[in-house]
């Protein structure tokens, strides 16, 4: 379950939820609607992952679900990394997708691609957070591919270089695909 007030948490959990065919329920912070109440009472829900702390989804809402388990993080980037840490074994460990966390259009359009290819979506911003940097460092040893959602104006080459510099993987073995039909060339 994620907040219905921001897209980032739903995009973070989306590929895994789609792969496992688990619904994502968008909820308001303090109480659920009768349609959500009817939905959850009609389903055999044995466990619910609550993305965010009580400031995002209150205990009043979380307690409506059986066995609620919170996945926490101070912001959407920390929650993204917390989701990835919790469910990393469910994804292909050799590749992942990158999307800017400040605008949902590219990530939403790319989410289907991520699901189809069993790839996690890592949300980034121009200045990588320490949690994102640490996560990239821990996964980089087996990394062979990154798919970027968005063009140069959305995910600039400088950000990709920062990601590469964060990675301990051999820089010449990564394939970034293309951006607007132009192949991204890794000069390392």
N, C-alpha and C positions, 0 to 999 in steps of 0.2 A: 504494500500500500504506500502510495506517495501523495504528496500534497498536490492538489489541483491548482495551486496558485503559481507554480513554477514548473517548467518542463524538464529541468536538468536531471532531477532524481529519476523521473520516469525513463528518460533516455539512457541513463546509466544502467538501470536494471532491465531495460527493454529487450536487448538481445538474448539475455539468459531466460527471461520470462517467455519470450516467443519460442525459444528452443525447447523449453520444458513444458510449453503450453499451459503456463500459469498466468491467470489474469492479473493485470495491474489495475488496482482500484484507486482512482483519484478521489481524495477526500478533502473536505474542508478541515481547518485546524481543530475546531471545538466540538462539532457534532455532525453526525452523518444524516443524510437525507433518508426519507422513507424508502425510496427506491434502492438505495445501497443496503439498508437494513433488510429489506425483502430479499435482495440478492444473496446476502451472506447467510441468511437463515434458510435459504433453499439449497445451499451447497454444503457438501461435507468438508468444510475447511478445518484441517487439523493443525495448521501452523500458518502464521502470517508474519511476513517480514515488514516491519515498519521502518521506512527510510526517513531518518531524522529524529531529533529529540522532541521534547514536549513543547518547545517553542514553535515547532513546525506542525506536528500532529500530537494533540493532547492525549493524555492517558484516558480521558473520557472516550475518545474515538478508538484508541488502540485496544482498550478493554472490551470493545464490542466483538473482537476477534478471538478465536481460540489460540492459545499459546503464542501470544505476540512476542516477536524477537526484534529488538531495535538494532538498526545499523546506523551508527552515529558518525558525525563529522561536523566540524565547526562551520563549514561552508559547503557549497555544492561540489567543489573540487575535492575536498577531504572526504565527503560522502561517496563520491565517485570512486576514489581509491579504496575506501572501506568496502564498498560493494565488490570491487575487483579482487581485493584480498580475500574476501569471504568466499567468492565463487570462481576464482581463477581456474580451478581444476576443471570447470565446465567449458572452458574456451580452448581454442587452438593456441598453444604456447609459443608458436613460431611467428605469429603475426597479430597485429591489432590495428584498429582504426583510430584516427585522431579527429576530433571535432572541437571547434571553439565553443566554450561554455557560455558565451555571452549572447549567442543568437542561435535559435533552434533550427532554422530552416535546413541548413546543410546536414546537421546531425539527424534530423527527422527523415530526410530523404535518404540518407546513407544507412539508416538503421536496418532496413530490409536487407541491404547488401551484407551488413555485419552478421545478421542472423543466418543468412544463406551460407555464409562462409565460416560460421562458428567463431567469429571474432569479437573480442571485447571492444567497447568504445571508451577511449580515454579522453576526458574533457580537459582542455588546456586553455590557457590564456597567455598573452604575450610574455608575461613574467611567470614562468613555471613555479607553482607552489612547491614548498619543500616536500610535502607529502607526494606530489606527482613525481618530482625528481627522484625521491627515494624509491618509489614504486618502479619507475623506469630502470633504475640501476639494478633492482633485484630481478627483473625479468629479462634483462638484455642479453644474457649469455646464450639463449637459444633463439634469439630474434633473427628473422630472415626477411620480414616484410612489414611495411607500414602503408596503410591506405589512408589518404588524407581526404576529408570531406570539405570541399571548398577550394576556391582558387587562391592565387597569390594575395589578393586583397583581404581574404579571410584568414588564411593560414600562410603567413609570409615565409619565404625561404629562410629568413633569419631565425624564425621560431623552429623550423625543422633542423637547422644547424645546432641550435641550443639543445634540442632533443638528442641529436646525434652526439654532442659533446657530453651529455648526461649519461649516455649509454656506454657500457664497457665492451660492447660488441665490435667486431671488426667493421669499421665504417664502410668498407667497400663492398660488403655483401648485402646491403639493404637495397630493396627495390621500392621506391616511393610511388611507382606508377606514373601517372601524368596529371598535370594540372591544366585544365582548359586545352587539352590536346597537346600541350608541350610537355615532353618528358622532363621530369626533374632529374638533374644530373648531380650525383654526389661526387664532389671533387676530392674527397679524402682517399 
